[in-house]
Amino acid sequence: MELRNVRTFVSVAGLLSFRRAAAVLHYAPSTVSAHVQALEEELQIKLFDRLEKGIRLTEAGARFLPYAGRLLDLAEDSVSAAQGEQACPGMLAIRMPETLAAYRFPALLPRFRQAHPAVGLRLRGSSSHGVRRYLEKGLDLAFLVGEARPADNCCIERIGTEALVLAGNVADWGVGPVGIEPADLARRLLLCASSDTSARSVLQRCLGRHGVEGNVWLDCSSLTALKNALFATSGGCAFLPRIALAGELAGGRASELILPGLPDDLPVNMLWHREKWLSPSLAFFMDLSRAAWPQAASEREQPAAATSCCDP
């Protein structure tokens, strides 16, 4: 299977547009169509329905999408494993979930560039799995959304919390906020970001306590693809960081669903190898990250040593 074709499919699925995917990937529209067609022929399935006013994922396409994301993640991880995680001199190697990379990291970059203009950043996606391995291979810093378990080789510092929201298409659920019961989610399509596995676990536990089963899960590394899938399918809902759906909620396109007993936030943890030398540039980036979550400021008024930890 050509990774090029898989990457093109994920881009089209995220943007729900061949033309926009072509612009992002720097391909001609005909090339994008050819990549998708080749993948459809190889899989012997139809990935998209071509509609008069656009495209949408078929059921088979929606099922394949999370696996396509994992294929690309695995390809990237295999390159990292072969090359080693250690960044080049004058560069920091950092891993964080896509939510943080898309909505938190950009605000840190200008001040970091101003203070350390000669230091580059190599930013990769991450989930709760494999963090210890990456730190042992030379990764400078990692971020996780969710709890982490103690271990000897790395340190953890909780720097704040990330608000979560359960949301659905306003066309399916009505104008929010809408109070619902666990039974309302039975056999529904539930969408979660694969990099935020703690969110899915939290929702699964909440539903499991009430005996709700038979759900179909769609987890994907692309937030854009998840949001497009939410509005392209009927009756589903997404449990994502609130910041990722802030525009859709404010614009009236998405409705907040209030489910009793469902936690509305998760901790944000910063991890590094306990024997890592904290260079001035790395220490500065860590300080910027601490300041990015103001809700944790009061917790940091009393200094505390970071605890040893690792993968959940």
BELCOR-V584131 format. One record per run of one state. SS is the DSSP state (H for helix, E for strand, - for the rest). FROM is the first residue (numbers start at 1). TO is the last residue. Records with the same first field share a line. If there is no record, write none. Layout:
SS = FROM-TO, FROM-TO
This chain:
- = 1-2, 16-17, 26-28, 44-47, 52-53, 58-58, 84-90, 97-97, 104-104, 116-119, 126-130, 137-140, 146-148, 150-153, 174-177, 181-181, 186-188, 194-196, 210-215, 221-222, 233-236, 245-245, 251-253, 260-264, 274-279, 292-293, 297-297, 301-306, 309-309, 311-312
H = 3-15, 18-25, 29-43, 59-83, 98-103, 105-115, 131-136, 170-173, 182-185, 197-209, 223-232, 242-244, 246-250, 280-291, 294-296, 298-300
E = 48-51, 54-57, 91-96, 120-125, 141-145, 149-149, 154-169, 178-180, 189-193, 216-220, 237-241, 254-259, 265-273, 307-308, 310-310
